[in-house]
Amino acid sequence: MQQFFHIFLHYAYEVIPALAVGFFISGIVHEMIPEDKVLKYLGGGGIKPIFYSTLIGTFLPVCCWGSLPIAISFYKKGAKLGPILAFLVATPATSISALLVAYSVLGLGFTVYIFFSVIVMGVGIGLVGNAIKYTPKLIEKISCPHCETDPDHALLHKEKTFMEKAVSAMKYAYIELPKEIGLELFIGLVLAAVVATFMPIGYLIKTYLTGALGYLFSVIFGLLMYICSTASVPLIDSLMKQGMNHGSAMTLLLIGPVASYGTILVLRKEYGTKILVIFLGALIIISLLLGICFQVLAW
């Protein structure tokens, strides 16, 4: 139990700052970004909204935990499923800091391939999301009974001072949104700590990392463990030095930062089991294909 609490606290210290940033940005999105702007850039069909959300996610400096509240805010503003899934892939999969660490540890080839692979993966999964027949949950909008009969009263609701908007944004970010997804995030941290405590990683590394089994290991390990994009780089370097091939390493780099328990639980709650299964299936298939392609190019 002592080891479990130690690992849980380690994850909590790593995740809480990212969640704080993610909740803050979600509050800004909720209160400061007009709904028509979100609908204009992320609410339409086709590849353009997916590409926009993928690029935003690629450069946004938050992990998968921090990206969840932001994605929920976009969703409540009217963003379509495809751009949301693309955002949930691209945001945690890489960042400026992760790319810089990858360049210093793994070299230029690895870094360039990671960057373009994340874009391909985000756009690909976004297109899968757009192809799914899905009816979004109705977002409850609180209306004022006086606004329909009194235009002056309605104007009071529309015009807020900057301070009122700031207070409303922080209330949404740190009170309303944690109430909605906080339990799922906490359970996700507990599950990640349990897996990290009891999985015999050293034995698995020595036994199963070479050859085709390395890809299977990367998928399972990436789905079960929480690995942020920056911290995954030195881990991947150490695994390759112990025998993991380049393709398996790339697969783990792509799938590991995206598939946290928090993401899985929140996706299931907000979108249902069907969307979750399709999302994970597409993530596994695309990350495996990109890993195999990298193995071919590397040799």
C-alpha positions in Angstrom: 0.0 0.0 0.0 2.9 2.4 0.7 4.1 1.9 -2.9 0.6 2.5 -4.2 0.2 5.8 -2.3 3.7 6.9 -3.3 2.9 6.3 -7.0 -0.6 7.9 -6.6 0.9 11.0 -5.1 3.5 11.1 -7.9 0.8 11.0 -10.5 -1.3 13.6 -8.6 1.6 16.0 -8.4 2.1 15.6 -12.2 -1.5 15.8 -13.2 -2.9 18.5 -10.9 -1.0 21.5 -12.5 -2.1 20.3 -15.9 -5.7 20.0 -14.8 -5.6 23.5 -13.3 -4.4 24.9 -16.6 -6.9 22.8 -18.5 -9.8 23.9 -16.3 -8.7 27.6 -16.6 -8.6 27.4 -20.4 -12.0 25.7 -20.3 -13.4 28.6 -18.3 -12.0 31.1 -20.9 -13.5 29.1 -23.7 -16.8 28.8 -21.9 -17.2 32.5 -21.1 -15.0 34.5 -23.5 -15.2 32.7 -26.8 -18.6 33.3 -28.6 -20.5 30.2 -29.5 -20.7 31.3 -33.1 -16.9 31.3 -33.4 -16.7 27.7 -32.1 -19.4 26.7 -34.5 -17.7 28.5 -37.4 -14.3 26.7 -36.9 -15.2 23.5 -35.2 -18.9 22.9 -35.8 -19.0 22.1 -39.5 -18.4 19.0 -41.4 -15.5 18.1 -43.6 -11.8 18.1 -42.8 -11.2 21.7 -42.1 -12.6 21.8 -38.5 -10.7 18.6 -37.8 -7.4 20.1 -39.1 -8.0 23.3 -37.0 -8.6 21.3 -33.8 -5.6 19.1 -34.5 -3.3 22.1 -35.0 -4.6 23.8 -31.8 -4.0 20.6 -29.9 -0.5 20.0 -31.2 0.8 23.3 -29.9 -1.3 23.6 -26.7 0.9 22.8 -23.7 -1.4 20.5 -21.7 -1.5 16.8 -21.3 -4.5 14.4 -21.8 -5.9 15.3 -18.3 -5.7 19.0 -19.0 -7.2 18.6 -22.5 -10.4 16.9 -21.2 -12.1 20.0 -19.6 -11.2 22.0 -22.7 -12.7 19.4 -25.0 -15.9 19.4 -22.8 -16.1 23.2 -23.1 -15.8 23.0 -26.9 -18.4 20.3 -27.0 -20.9 22.4 -25.0 -20.2 25.3 -27.4 -21.3 23.1 -30.3 -18.1 21.5 -31.7 -18.7 18.3 -33.7 -17.5 14.9 -32.6 -14.7 14.7 -35.2 -12.9 17.8 -34.1 -13.4 16.9 -30.4 -11.8 13.5 -31.0 -9.0 15.0 -33.0 -8.3 17.5 -30.2 -8.2 14.7 -27.6 -5.6 12.9 -29.7 -3.4 15.8 -30.8 -3.3 17.7 -27.5 -1.7 15.1 -25.3 0.3 13.3 -28.0 2.8 16.0 -28.3 3.8 19.6 -27.3 6.6 22.0 -27.9 8.4 20.8 -24.8 7.9 17.1 -25.8 9.3 17.8 -29.3 12.4 19.6 -27.8 13.1 16.7 -25.5 12.6 14.2 -28.3 15.0 16.1 -30.5 17.7 16.2 -27.7 17.2 12.5 -26.7 16.0 10.7 -29.8 17.3 12.8 -32.7 15.8 14.8 -35.6 14.3 11.9 -37.5 12.3 10.7 -34.5 11.1 14.2 -33.7 9.9 15.1 -37.3 8.1 11.8 -37.6 6.4 12.2 -34.2 5.1 15.7 -35.2 3.6 14.7 -38.5 2.3 11.4 -37.1 0.3 13.2 -34.5 -1.2 15.4 -37.2 -2.0 12.3 -39.3 -3.5 10.5 -36.3 -5.5 13.4 -35.1 -7.0 14.1 -38.6 -7.6 10.3 -39.2 -9.4 9.8 -35.9 -11.3 13.1 -36.5 -12.6 11.8 -39.8 -13.6 8.5 -38.2 -15.5 10.6 -35.6 -17.3 12.5 -38.4 -18.3 9.3 -40.0 -20.0 8.0 -36.9 -23.8 8.4 -36.7 -24.1 10.1 -33.4 -26.8 12.1 -31.7 -25.2 14.4 -29.1 -26.7 14.8 -25.7 -28.9 17.9 -25.3 -27.0 20.6 -23.5 -29.3 22.2 -21.0 -29.4 25.9 -21.4 -30.8 27.9 -18.5 -33.3 30.5 -19.7 -34.7 33.5 -17.9 -38.6 33.7 -18.0 -38.5 37.5 -18.1 -36.2 37.8 -21.1 -38.8 36.8 -23.7 -41.2 39.6 -22.6 -38.8 42.3 -21.4 -36.1 43.3 -24.0 -34.3 45.5 -21.4 -34.1 42.6 -19.0 -32.7 40.4 -21.7 -30.0 43.0 -22.4 -28.8 42.7 -18.8 -28.1 39.0 -19.4 -26.2 39.7 -22.6 -24.0 42.5 -21.5 -21.5 41.5 -18.7 -18.6 43.5 -17.4 -15.1 42.0 -17.7 -15.1 41.2 -14.0 -18.5 39.4 -14.2 -17.2 37.3 -17.1 -14.0 36.5 -15.2 -16.0 35.4 -12.1 -18.4 33.3 -14.3 -15.4 31.7 -16.1 -13.7 30.7 -12.9 -17.0 29.4 -11.4 -17.5 27.2 -14.5 -13.8 26.1 -14.6 -13.3 25.2 -10.9 -16.8 24.4 -9.6 -19.2 23.3 -12.4 -16.8 21.3 -14.6 -15.1 19.5 -11.7 -18.5 18.4 -10.5 -19.2 16.9 -13.9 -16.0 15.0 -14.6 -14.0 15.2 -11.3 -15.0 11.7 -10.1 -14.0 10.1 -13.4 -10.6 11.9 -13.3 -10.0 10.7 -9.7 -10.9 7.1 -10.5 -8.6 7.3 -13.5 -5.7 8.4 -11.3 -6.4 5.5 -8.8 -6.5 2.9 -11.7 -3.2 4.2 -13.1 -1.5 4.0 -9.7 -2.8 0.4 -9.2 -1.5 -0.7 -12.6 1.9 1.0 -12.0 2.2 -0.6 -8.6 1.5 -4.2 -9.6 2.6 -4.6 -13.2 6.0 -6.4 -13.5 7.4 -3.9 -16.0 11.0 -5.0 -15.7 10.2 -8.6 -16.5 8.0 -7.6 -19.5 10.8 -5.4 -20.9 13.4 -8.2 -20.8 11.0 -10.9 -22.2 8.6 -9.4 -24.7 10.1 -6.2 -26.3 11.9 -7.7 -29.2 10.2 -8.4 -32.6 6.5 -8.3 -33.3 5.5 -8.8 -29.7 7.0 -5.4 -29.0 4.0 -3.9 -30.8 1.5 -5.8 -28.7 3.4 -4.7 -25.5 3.3 -1.1 -26.7 -0.5 -1.2 -27.2 -1.2 -2.9 -23.9 1.3 -0.8 -21.9 0.1 2.4 -23.6 -3.5 1.7 -22.8 -2.9 0.7 -19.2 -0.2 3.2 -18.1 -0.5 7.0 -17.8 2.5 8.5 -19.7 2.7 12.2 -20.6 4.2 13.1 -23.9 7.4 14.7 -22.5 8.1 12.1 -19.8 7.5 9.3 -22.3 10.6 10.3 -24.3 13.3 9.2 -21.8 11.2 6.1 -21.1 11.2 5.2 -24.8 14.9 5.8 -25.1 15.6 3.4 -22.2 13.3 0.8 -23.7 15.0 0.9 -27.0 18.4 0.5 -25.4 17.0 -2.7 -23.8 15.9 -4.1 -27.1 12.6 -2.5 -28.2 12.5 -1.9 -32.0 12.0 1.6 -33.4 8.4 0.8 -34.6 7.2 -0.5 -31.3 8.8 2.6 -29.6 7.0 4.9 -32.0 3.7 3.1 -31.4 4.1 3.6 -27.6 5.0 7.2 -28.1 1.8 7.8 -30.0 -0.7 5.8 -28.0 0.7 6.2 -24.4 0.0 9.9 -23.8 -3.5 9.7 -25.4 -5.1 6.7 -23.7 -5.4 7.7 -20.0 -8.0 6.2 -17.7 -9.4 9.8 -17.3 -9.9 10.1 -21.1 -11.5 6.7 -21.3 -14.0 7.3 -18.4 -14.9 10.9 -19.4 -15.4 9.8 -23.1 -17.7 7.0 -21.9 -19.7 9.3 -19.7 -20.1 12.2 -22.3 -20.4 10.2 -25.5 -21.2 6.6 -24.6 -19.5 3.2 -24.9 -19.9 3.0 -28.7 -17.9 6.2 -29.3 -15.3 5.1 -26.7 -14.7 1.7 -28.4 -14.5 3.2 -31.9 -12.1 5.9 -30.6 -9.8 3.3 -28.9 -10.0 1.0 -31.9 -9.0 3.8 -34.4 -6.2 4.9 -32.0 -4.7 1.4 -31.8 -4.9 0.8 -35.5 -3.5 4.1 -36.6 -0.7 4.1 -34.0 0.3 0.6 -35.0 0.4 1.5 -38.8 2.5 4.6 -38.1 4.8 2.5 -35.9 5.3 -0.1 -38.6 5.9 2.6 -41.2 8.5 4.1 -39.0 10.2 0.7 -38.5 10.4 0.3 -42.3 11.8 3.8 -42.8 14.3 3.4 -39.9 15.8 0.4 -41.5 
